[in-house]
């Protein structure tokens, strides 16, 4: 199969265009991969920040809870509750407080 000079004038530029197009397609695939990788990194970074922020909120919440538990008013209230519980537990209708060991 031989090509005439007129056909060669048409065929050479087209092969050059085909090479450019295939190169562009290859680069486009690489760009898509890079873009996807960047998006993944951004998502991971956002998730890390969210976890860090939620941990900080939890720490603050725990500190607030501990400060409430350790406040004098709260301790006094807790002591009163404990005293009432002990009084209810100690009053029993038929059990005595002394142990009879003399068999």
N, CA, C and O atoms as a printed pandas DataFrame, in Angstrom:
     atom_number atom_name residue_name chain_id  residue_number  x_coord  y_coord  z_coord
0              1         N          UNK        A               1    0.843   -1.157    0.000
1              2        CA          UNK        A               1    0.000    0.000    0.000
2              3         C          UNK        A               1    0.902    1.238    0.000
3              4         O          UNK        A               1    1.604    1.531    0.968
4              5         N          UNK        A               2    0.852    1.912   -1.070
5              6        CA          UNK        A               2    1.697    3.097   -1.210
6              7         C          UNK        A               2    0.822    4.340   -1.152
7              8         O          UNK        A               2   -0.313    4.342   -1.630
8              9         N          UNK        A               3    1.362    5.387   -0.563
9             10        CA          UNK        A               3    0.619    6.639   -0.458
10            11         C          UNK        A               3    1.171    7.637   -1.470
11            12         O          UNK        A               3    2.381    7.749   -1.667
12            13         N          UNK        A               4    0.293    8.326   -2.076
13            14        CA          UNK        A               4    0.703    9.357   -3.026
14            15         C          UNK        A               4    1.075   10.615   -2.247
15            16         O          UNK        A               4    0.767   10.735   -1.062
16            17         N          UNK        A               5    1.723   11.526   -2.905
17            18        CA          UNK        A               5    2.197   12.744   -2.240
18            19         C          UNK        A               5    1.042   13.579   -1.699
19            20         O          UNK        A               5    1.193   14.211   -0.654
20            21         N          UNK        A               6   -0.089   13.603   -2.365
21            22        CA          UNK        A               6   -1.249   14.363   -1.886
22            23         C          UNK        A               6   -1.787   13.719   -0.617
23            24         O          UNK        A               6   -2.145   14.431    0.322
24            25         N          UNK        A               7   -1.852   12.418   -0.563
25            26        CA          UNK        A               7   -2.334   11.711    0.620
26            27         C          UNK        A               7   -1.375   11.897    1.782
27            28         O          UNK        A               7   -1.804   11.980    2.933
28            29         N          UNK        A               8   -0.088   11.963    1.496
29            30        CA          UNK        A               8    0.909   12.182    2.542
30            31         C          UNK        A               8    0.747   13.571    3.168
31            32         O          UNK        A               8    0.974   13.745    4.365
32            33         N          UNK        A               9    0.355   14.556    2.358
33            34        CA          UNK        A               9    0.157   15.901    2.874
34            35         C          UNK        A               9   -1.004   15.935    3.872
35            36         O          UNK        A               9   -0.979   16.731    4.811
36            37         N          UNK        A              10   -1.985   15.116    3.694
37            38        CA          UNK        A              10   -3.143   15.056    4.588
38            39         C          UNK        A              10   -2.845   14.147    5.780
39            40         O          UNK        A              10   -3.260   14.445    6.900
40            41         N          UNK        A              11   -2.136   13.050    5.554
41            42        CA          UNK        A              11   -1.913   12.056    6.597
42            43         C          UNK        A              11   -0.951   12.537    7.672
43            44         O          UNK        A              11   -1.196   12.272    8.849
44            45         N          UNK        A              12    0.109   13.218    7.336
45            46        CA          UNK        A              12    1.100   13.661    8.324
46            47         C          UNK        A              12    0.522   14.628    9.361
47            48         O          UNK        A              12    0.742   14.415   10.554
48            49         N          UNK        A              13   -0.197   15.666    8.974
49            50        CA          UNK        A              13   -0.766   16.552   10.002
50            51         C          UNK        A              13   -1.784   15.833   10.903
51            52         O          UNK        A              13   -1.913   16.147   12.086
52            53         N          UNK        A              14   -2.489   14.884   10.331
53            54        CA          UNK        A              14   -3.485   14.172   11.138
54            55         C          UNK        A              14   -2.808   13.282   12.175
55            56         O          UNK        A              14   -3.300   13.163   13.297
56            57         N          UNK        A              15   -1.718   12.674   11.827
57            58        CA          UNK        A              15   -1.015   11.854   12.814
58            59         C          UNK        A              15   -0.465   12.748   13.932
59            60         O          UNK        A              15   -0.434   12.352   15.097
60            61         N          UNK        A              16   -0.043   13.930   13.569
61            62        CA          UNK        A              16    0.437   14.888   14.568
62            63         C          UNK        A              16   -0.719   15.291   15.497
63            64         O          UNK        A              16   -0.544   15.371   16.713
64            65         N          UNK        A              17   -1.898   15.543   14.914
65            66        CA          UNK        A              17   -3.078   15.893   15.705
66            67         C          UNK        A              17   -3.493   14.723   16.602
67            68         O          UNK        A              17   -3.862   14.914   17.760
68            69         N          UNK        A              18   -3.427   13.530   16.053
69            70        CA          UNK        A              18   -3.796   12.347   16.838
70            71         C          UNK        A              18   -2.848   12.188   18.022
71            72         O          UNK        A              18   -3.281   11.821   19.114
72            73         N          UNK        A              19   -1.580   12.457   17.822
73            74        CA          UNK        A              19   -0.601   12.387   18.907
74            75         C          UNK        A              19   -0.907   13.410   19.991
75            76         O          UNK        A              19   -0.821   13.111   21.182
76            77         N          UNK        A              20   -1.265   14.623   19.569
77            78        CA          UNK        A              20   -1.622   15.667   20.535
78            79         C          UNK        A              20   -2.858   15.263   21.344
79            80         O          UNK        A              20   -2.898   15.419   22.565
80            81         N          UNK        A              21   -3.839   14.752   20.654
81            82        CA          UNK        A              21   -5.090   14.356   21.325
82            83         C          UNK        A              21   -4.834   13.243   22.330
83            84         O          UNK        A              21   -5.342   13.299   23.450
84            85         N          UNK        A              22   -4.058   12.236   21.954
85            86        CA          UNK        A              22   -3.774   11.136   22.887
86            87         C          UNK        A              22   -2.962   11.641   24.084
87            88         O          UNK        A              22   -3.165   11.186   25.210
88            89         N          UNK        A              23   -2.057   12.565   23.844
89            90        CA          UNK        A              23   -1.268   13.157   24.931
90            91         C          UNK        A              23   -2.179   13.939   25.884
91            92         O          UNK        A              23   -2.033   13.848   27.103
92            93         N          UNK        A              24   -3.116   14.705   25.323
93            94        CA          UNK        A              24   -4.047   15.473   26.146
94            95         C          UNK        A              24   -4.929   14.546   26.981
95            96         O          UNK        A              24   -5.196   14.829   28.149
96            97         N          UNK        A              25   -5.378   13.452   26.392
97            98        CA          UNK        A              25   -6.213   12.499   27.126
98            99         C          UNK        A              25   -5.437   11.865   28.279
99           100         O          UNK        A              25   -5.971   11.666   29.370
100          101         N          UNK        A              26   -4.183   11.555   28.019
101          102        CA          UNK        A              26   -3.351   10.969   29.053
102          103         C          UNK        A              26   -3.129   11.967   30.194
103          104         O          UNK        A              26   -3.215   11.604   31.367
104          105         N          UNK        A              27   -2.844   13.217   29.846
105          106        CA          UNK        A              27   -2.649   14.233   30.871
106          107         C          UNK        A              27   -3.934   14.516   31.636
107          108         O          UNK        A              27   -3.902   14.799   32.833
108          109         N          UNK        A              28   -5.057   14.437   30.944
109          110        CA          UNK        A              28   -6.337   14.661   31.602
110          111         C          UNK        A              28   -6.590   13.576   32.658
111          112         O          UNK        A              28   -7.090   13.865   33.745
112          113         N          UNK        A              29   -6.245   12.345   32.333
113          114        CA          UNK        A              29   -6.384   11.263   33.308
114          115         C          UNK        A              29   -5.512   11.490   34.531
115          116         O          UNK        A              29   -5.935   11.254   35.662
116          117         N          UNK        A              30   -4.300   11.948   34.293
117          118        CA          UNK        A              30   -3.395   12.247   35.405
118          119         C          UNK        A              30   -3.934   13.391   36.253
119          120         O          UNK        A              30   -3.874   13.341   37.482
120          121         N          UNK        A              31   -4.463   14.424   35.594
121          122        CA          UNK        A              31   -5.027   15.549   36.328
122          123         C          UNK        A              31   -6.226   15.115   37.178
123          124         O          UNK        A              31   -6.394   15.571   38.309
124          125         N          UNK        A              32   -7.050   14.236   36.620
125          126        CA          UNK        A              32   -8.196   13.740   37.386
126          127         C          UNK        A              32   -7.732   12.963   38.620
127          128         O          UNK        A              32   -8.316   13.095   39.695
128          129         N          UNK        A              33   -6.703   12.171   38.466
129          130        CA          UNK        A              33   -6.149   11.413   39.602
130          131         C          UNK        A              33   -5.621   12.362   40.670
131          132         O          UNK        A              33   -5.881   12.179   41.860
132          133         N          UNK        A              34   -4.881   13.376   40.239
133          134        CA          UNK        A              34   -4.329   14.346   41.187
134          135         C          UNK        A              34   -5.445   15.093   41.905
135          136         O          UNK        A              34   -5.374   15.320   43.113
136          137         N          UNK        A              35   -6.465   15.470   41.161
137          138        CA          UNK        A              35   -7.598   16.184   41.745
138          139         C          UNK        A              35   -8.323   15.303   42.772
139          140         O          UNK        A              35   -8.695   15.768   43.849
140          141         N          UNK        A              36   -8.515   14.038   42.425
141          142        CA          UNK        A              36   -9.167   13.112   43.352
142          143         C          UNK        A              36   -8.327   12.928   44.615
143          144         O          UNK        A              36   -8.868   12.864   45.719
144          145         N          UNK        A              37   -7.025   12.844   44.457
145          146        CA          UNK        A              37   -6.134   12.695   45.616
146          147         C          UNK        A              37   -6.188   13.941   46.498
147          148         O          UNK        A              37   -6.201   13.828   47.724
148          149         N          UNK        A              38   -6.218   15.116   45.895
149          150        CA          UNK        A              38   -6.318   16.360   46.668
150          151         C          UNK        A              38   -7.622   16.408   47.448
151          152         O          UNK        A              38   -7.637   16.788   48.619
152          153         N          UNK        A              39   -8.727   16.019   46.794
153          154        CA          UNK        A              39  -10.027   16.003   47.474
154          155         C          UNK        A              39  -10.018   15.043   48.655
155          156         O          UNK        A              39  -10.555   15.347   49.720
156          157         N          UNK        A              40   -9.408   13.888   48.457
157          158        CA          UNK        A              40   -9.324   12.907   49.535
158          159         C          UNK        A              40   -8.525   13.463   50.706
159          160         O          UNK        A              40   -8.914   13.297   51.862
160          161         N          UNK        A              41   -7.418   14.116   50.411
161          162        CA          UNK        A              41   -6.596   14.722   51.472
162          163         C          UNK        A              41   -7.373   15.801   52.213
163          164         O          UNK        A              41   -7.306   15.887   53.439
164          165         N          UNK        A              42   -8.105   16.617   51.478
165          166        CA          UNK        A              42   -8.902   17.673   52.110
166          167         C          UNK        A              42   -9.963   17.071   53.024
167          168         O          UNK        A              42  -10.183   17.562   54.132
168          169         N          UNK        A              43  -10.617   16.013   52.566
169          170        CA          UNK        A              43  -11.644   15.362   53.378
170          171         C          UNK        A              43  -11.029   14.772   54.645
171          172         O          UNK        A              43  -11.594   14.901   55.731
172          173         N          UNK        A              44   -9.880   14.131   54.506
173          174        CA          UNK        A              44   -9.215   13.566   55.685
174          175         C          UNK        A              44   -8.836   14.657   56.674
175          176         O          UNK        A              44   -8.992   14.487   57.883
176          177         N          UNK        A              45   -8.343   15.765   56.165
177          178        CA          UNK        A              45   -7.962   16.883   57.040
178          179         C          UNK        A              45   -9.184   17.438   57.769
179          180         O          UNK        A              45   -9.119   17.738   58.961
180          181         N          UNK        A              46  -10.300   17.572   57.045
181          182        CA          UNK        A              46  -11.535   18.047   57.683
182          183         C          UNK        A              46  -11.990   17.089   58.776
183          184         O          UNK        A              46  -12.401   17.515   59.855
184          185         N          UNK        A              47  -11.913   15.794   58.489
185          186        CA          UNK        A              47  -12.319   14.800   59.481
186          187         C          UNK        A              47  -11.412   14.864   60.706
187          188         O          UNK        A              47  -11.882   14.763   61.839
188          189         N          UNK        A              48  -10.115   15.031   60.474
189          190        CA          UNK        A              48   -9.183   15.140   61.602
190          191         C          UNK        A              48   -9.521   16.350   62.465
191          192         O          UNK        A              48   -9.514   16.269   63.693
192          193         N          UNK        A              49   -9.814   17.462   61.816
193          194        CA          UNK        A              49  -10.161   18.672   62.556
194          195         C          UNK        A              49  -11.453   18.481   63.335
195          196         O          UNK        A              49  -11.575   18.935   64.472
196          197         N          UNK        A              50  -12.425   17.802   62.711
197          198        CA          UNK        A              50  -13.695   17.571   63.392
198          199         C          UNK        A              50  -13.486   16.699   64.625
199          200         O          UNK        A              50  -14.070   16.961   65.676
200          201         N          UNK        A              51  -12.665   15.677   64.504
201          202        CA          UNK        A              51  -12.387   14.808   65.643
202          203         C          UNK        A              51  -11.685   15.590   66.736
203          204         O          UNK        A              51  -12.008   15.451   67.915
204          205         N          UNK        A              52  -10.729   16.408   66.345
205          206        CA          UNK        A              52   -9.988   17.219   67.314
206          207         C          UNK        A              52  -10.939   18.189   68.025
207          208         O          UNK        A              52  -10.857   18.361   69.241
208          209         N          UNK        A              53  -11.831   18.814   67.271
209          210        CA          UNK        A              53  -12.779   19.750   67.860
210          211         C          UNK        A              53  -13.740   19.027   68.797
211          212         O          UNK        A              53  -14.048   19.534   69.876
212          213         N          UNK        A              54  -14.213   17.858   68.401
213          214        CA          UNK        A              54  -15.138   17.123   69.262
214          215         C          UNK        A              54  -14.432   16.649   70.532
215          216         O          UNK        A              54  -15.047   16.596   71.598
216          217         N          UNK        A              55  -13.150   16.304   70.427
217          218        CA          UNK        A              55  -12.399   15.916   71.618
218          219         C          UNK        A              55  -12.257   17.106   72.561
219          220         O          UNK        A              55  -12.378   16.958   73.777
220          221         N          UNK        A              56  -12.002   18.281   72.001
221          222        CA          UNK        A              56  -11.891   19.468   72.835
222          223         C          UNK        A              56  -13.215   19.771   73.529
223          224         O          UNK        A              56  -13.233   20.136   74.704
224          225         N          UNK        A              57  -14.317   19.622   72.808
225          226        CA          UNK        A              57  -15.634   19.845   73.414
226          227         C          UNK        A              57  -15.888   18.858   74.536
227          228         O          UNK        A              57  -16.413   19.223   75.587
228          229         N          UNK        A              58  -15.512   17.597   74.310
229          230        CA          UNK        A              58  -15.680   16.578   75.347
230          231         C          UNK        A              58  -14.858   16.923   76.582
231          232         O          UNK        A              58  -15.338   16.780   77.706
232          233         N          UNK        A              59  -13.623   17.377   76.379
233          234        CA          UNK        A              59  -12.777   17.744   77.516
234          235         C          UNK        A              59  -13.403   18.891   78.293
235          236         O          UNK        A              59  -13.418   18.869   79.524
236          237         N          UNK        A              60  -13.918   19.889   77.594
237          238        CA          UNK        A              60  -14.569   21.002   78.273
238          239         C          UNK        A              60  -15.799   20.532   79.040
239          240         O          UNK        A              60  -16.039   20.952   80.172
240          241         N          UNK        A              61  -16.567   19.662   78.412
241          242        CA          UNK        A              61  -17.768   19.134   79.055
242          243         C          UNK        A              61  -17.395   18.363   80.320
243          244         O          UNK        A              61  -18.060   18.501   81.347
244          245         N          UNK        A              62  -16.344   17.557   80.257
245          246        CA          UNK        A              62  -15.900   16.810   81.422
246          247         C          UNK        A              62  -15.402   17.742   82.519
247          248         O          UNK        A              62  -15.682   17.525   83.698
248          249         N          UNK        A              63  -14.669   18.775   82.133
249          250        CA          UNK        A              63  -14.178   19.738   83.121
250          251         C          UNK        A              63  -15.338   20.442   83.807
251          252         O          UNK        A              63  -15.320   20.635   85.023
252          253         N          UNK        A              64  -16.349   20.826   83.031
253          254        CA          UNK        A              64  -17.521   21.478   83.615
254          255         C          UNK        A              64  -18.237   20.541   84.578
255          256         O          UNK        A              64  -18.642   20.950   85.666
256          257         N          UNK        A              65  -18.389   19.294   84.177
257          258        CA          UNK        A              65  -19.060   18.314   85.022
258          259         C          UNK        A              65  -18.270   18.099   86.315
259          260         O          UNK        A              65  -18.850   18.028   87.398
260          261         N          UNK        A              66  -16.957   17.996   86.197
261          262        CA          UNK        A              66  -16.135   17.802   87.384
262          263         C          UNK        A              66  -16.188   19.016   88.295
263          264         O          UNK        A              66  -16.230   18.878   89.517
264          265         N          UNK        A              67  -16.186   20.201   87.708
265          266        CA          UNK        A              67  -16.244   21.409   88.540
266          267         C          UNK        A              67  -17.586   21.487   89.265
267          268         O          UNK        A              67  -17.644   21.954   90.403
268          269         N          UNK        A              68  -18.662   21.035   88.623
269          270        CA          UNK        A              68  -19.960   21.015   89.293
270          271         C          UNK        A              68  -19.956   20.020   90.445
271          272         O          UNK        A              68  -20.471   20.305   91.526
272          273         N          UNK        A              69  -19.372   18.852   90.205
273          274        CA          UNK        A              69  -19.341   17.818   91.239
274          275         C          UNK        A              69  -18.490   18.242   92.426
275          276         O          UNK        A              69  -18.750   17.826   93.554
276          277         N          UNK        A              70  -17.497   19.049   92.188
277          278        CA          UNK        A              70  -16.586   19.427   93.250
278          279         C          UNK        A              70  -16.949   20.756   93.896
279          280         O          UNK        A              70  -16.231   21.217   94.782
280          281         N          UNK        A              71  -18.024   21.371   93.486
281          282        CA          UNK        A              71  -18.412   22.635   94.104
282          283         C          UNK        A              71  -18.961   22.351   95.506
283          284         O          UNK        A              71  -19.546   21.292   95.732
284          285         N          UNK        A              72  -18.783   23.273   96.442
285          286        CA          UNK        A              72  -19.219   23.044   97.825
286          287         C          UNK        A              72  -20.716   22.797   97.951
287          288         O          UNK        A              72  -21.141   21.955   98.742
288          289         N          UNK        A              73  -21.503   23.510   97.194
289          290        CA          UNK        A              73  -22.958   23.337   97.267
290          291         C          UNK        A              73  -23.335   21.939   96.791
291          292         O          UNK        A              73  -24.176   21.265   97.387
292          293         N          UNK        A              74  -22.702   21.525   95.718
293          294        CA          UNK        A              74  -22.992   20.188   95.179
294          295         C          UNK        A              74  -22.565   19.110   96.167
295          296         O          UNK        A              74  -23.289   18.134   96.365
296          297         N          UNK        A              75  -21.418   19.271   96.778
297          298        CA          UNK        A              75  -20.959   18.284   97.771
298          299         C          UNK        A              75  -21.907   18.216   98.951
299          300         O          UNK        A              75  -22.212   17.132   99.448
300          301         N          UNK        A              76  -22.369   19.362   99.398
301          302        CA          UNK        A              76  -23.290   19.394  100.523
302          303         C          UNK        A              76  -24.584   18.671  100.161
303          304         O          UNK        A              76  -25.119   17.894  100.952
304          305         N          UNK        A              77  -25.070   18.933   98.976
305          306        CA          UNK        A              77  -26.293   18.283   98.504
306          307         C          UNK        A              77  -26.098   16.766   98.415
307          308         O          UNK        A              77  -26.977   15.994   98.797
308          309         N          UNK        A              78  -24.942   16.356   97.908
309          310        CA          UNK        A              78  -24.631   14.927   97.787
310          311         C          UNK        A              78  -24.533   14.284   99.167
311          312         O          UNK        A              78  -25.003   13.162   99.358
312          313         N          UNK        A              79  -23.931   14.975  100.129
313          314        CA          UNK        A              79  -23.819   14.441  101.484
314          315         C          UNK        A              79  -25.195   14.257  102.115
315          316         O          UNK        A              79  -25.435   13.259  102.794
316          317         N          UNK        A              80  -26.089   15.198  101.900
317          318        CA          UNK        A              80  -27.444   15.077  102.436
318          319         C          UNK        A              80  -28.153   13.868  101.845
319          320         O          UNK        A              80  -28.839   13.138  102.559
320          321         N          UNK        A              81  -27.992   13.657  100.556
321          322        CA          UNK        A              81  -28.602   12.483   99.916
322          323         C          UNK        A              81  -28.051   11.196  100.514
323          324         O          UNK        A              81  -28.801   10.260  100.791
324          325         N          UNK        A              82  -26.730   11.156  100.712
325          326        CA          UNK        A              82  -26.107    9.960  101.277
326          327         C          UNK        A              82  -26.598    9.699  102.695
327          328         O          UNK        A              82  -26.831    8.546  103.056
328          329         N          UNK        A              83  -26.761   10.738  103.506
329          330        CA          UNK        A              83  -27.257   10.584  104.872
330          331         C          UNK        A              83  -28.669   10.024  104.873
331          332         O          UNK        A              83  -28.989    9.134  105.661
332          333         N          UNK        A              84  -29.509   10.542  103.994
333          334        CA          UNK        A              84  -30.891   10.057  103.912
334          335         C          UNK        A              84  -30.925    8.587  103.506
335          336         O          UNK        A              84  -31.725    7.812  104.030
336          337         N          UNK        A              85  -30.058    8.209  102.575
337          338        CA          UNK        A              85  -29.994    6.808  102.141
338          339         C          UNK        A              85  -29.570    5.922  103.298
339          340         O          UNK        A              85  -30.155    4.860  103.513
340          341         N          UNK        A              86  -28.553    6.349  104.051
341          342        CA          UNK        A              86  -28.069    5.550  105.179
342          343         C          UNK        A              86  -29.141    5.418  106.255
343          344         O          UNK        A              86  -29.283    4.356  106.862
344          345         N          UNK        A              87  -29.891    6.482  106.493
345          346        CA          UNK        A              87  -30.942    6.428  107.501
346          347         C          UNK        A              87  -32.039    5.456  107.081
347          348         O          UNK        A              87  -32.560    4.704  107.905
348          349         N          UNK        A              88  -32.386    5.475  105.806
349          350        CA          UNK        A              88  -33.414    4.552  105.320
350          351         C          UNK        A              88  -32.931    3.109  105.405
351          352         O          UNK        A              88  -33.699    2.213  105.755
352          353         N          UNK        A              89  -31.671    2.888  105.088
353          354        CA          UNK        A              89  -31.117    1.534  105.123
354          355         C          UNK        A              89  -30.967    1.029  106.549
355          356         O          UNK        A              89  -31.147   -0.164  106.789
356          357         N          UNK        A              90  -30.646    1.891  107.499
357          358        CA          UNK        A              90  -30.393    1.452  108.869
358          359         C          UNK        A              90  -31.684    1.135  109.623
359          360         O          UNK        A              90  -31.648    0.315  110.540
360          361         N          UNK        A              91  -32.795    1.730  109.291
361          362        CA          UNK        A              91  -34.062    1.453  109.965
362          363         C          UNK        A              91  -34.695    0.207  109.369
363          364         O          UNK        A              91  -35.219    0.220  108.255
364          365         N          UNK        A              92  -34.632   -0.865  110.139
365          366        CA          UNK        A              92  -35.250   -2.109  109.696
366          367         C          UNK        A              92  -36.179   -2.562  110.798
367          368         O          UNK        A              92  -35.821   -2.456  111.971
368          369         N          UNK        A              93  -37.369   -3.068  110.468
369          370        CA          UNK        A              93  -38.370   -3.346  111.496
370          371         C          UNK        A              93  -38.018   -4.479  112.471
371          372         O          UNK        A              93  -38.378   -4.381  113.644
372          373         N          UNK        A              94  -37.347   -5.528  112.052
373          374        CA          UNK        A              94  -37.115   -6.633  112.974
374          375         C          UNK        A              94  -35.661   -7.034  113.138
375          376         O          UNK        A              94  -35.366   -7.910  113.951
376          377         N          UNK        A              95  -34.758   -6.439  112.413
377          378        CA          UNK        A              95  -33.350   -6.764  112.585
378          379         C          UNK        A              95  -32.755   -5.885  113.672
379          380         O          UNK        A              95  -33.025   -4.685  113.728
380          381         N          UNK        A              96  -31.940   -6.491  114.541
381          382        CA          UNK        A              96  -31.315   -5.729  115.603
382          383         C          UNK        A              96  -29.935   -5.252  115.201
383          384         O          UNK        A              96  -29.420   -5.594  114.136
384          385         N          UNK        A              97  -29.340   -4.438  116.096
385          386        CA          UNK        A              97  -28.016   -3.917  115.812
386          387         C          UNK        A              97  -26.953   -4.699  116.551
387          388         O          UNK        A              97  -25.765   -4.517  116.281
388          389         N          UNK        A              98  -27.348   -5.583  117.494
389          390        CA          UNK        A              98  -26.387   -6.338  118.252
390          391         C          UNK        A              98  -26.330   -7.762  117.749
391          392         O          UNK        A              98  -27.331   -8.321  117.303
392          393         N          UNK        A              99  -25.135   -8.345  117.826
393          394        CA          UNK        A              99  -24.933   -9.724  117.378
394          395         C          UNK        A              99  -24.823  -10.580  118.643
395          396         O          UNK        A              99  -24.036  -10.280  119.541
396          397         N          UNK        A             100  -25.620  -11.642  118.699
397          398        CA          UNK        A             100  -25.601  -12.552  119.862
398          399         C          UNK        A             100  -24.736  -13.751  119.500
399          400         O          UNK        A             100  -25.121  -14.602  118.698
400          401         N          UNK        A             101  -23.551  -13.794  120.116
401          402        CA          UNK        A             101  -22.606  -14.869  119.807
402          403         C          UNK        A             101  -22.785  -16.057  120.763
403          404         O          UNK        A             101  -22.348  -17.159  120.433
404          405         N          UNK        A             102  -23.394  -15.877  121.905
405          406        CA          UNK        A             102  -23.535  -16.967  122.877
406          407         C          UNK        A             102  -24.582  -17.940  122.374
407          408         O          UNK        A             102  -25.776  -17.726  122.585
408          409         N          UNK        A             103  -24.182  -18.942  121.750
409          410        CA          UNK        A             103  -25.011  -19.896  121.089
410          411         C          UNK        A             103  -25.927  -20.638  121.871
411          412         O          UNK        A             103  -26.661  -21.470  121.339
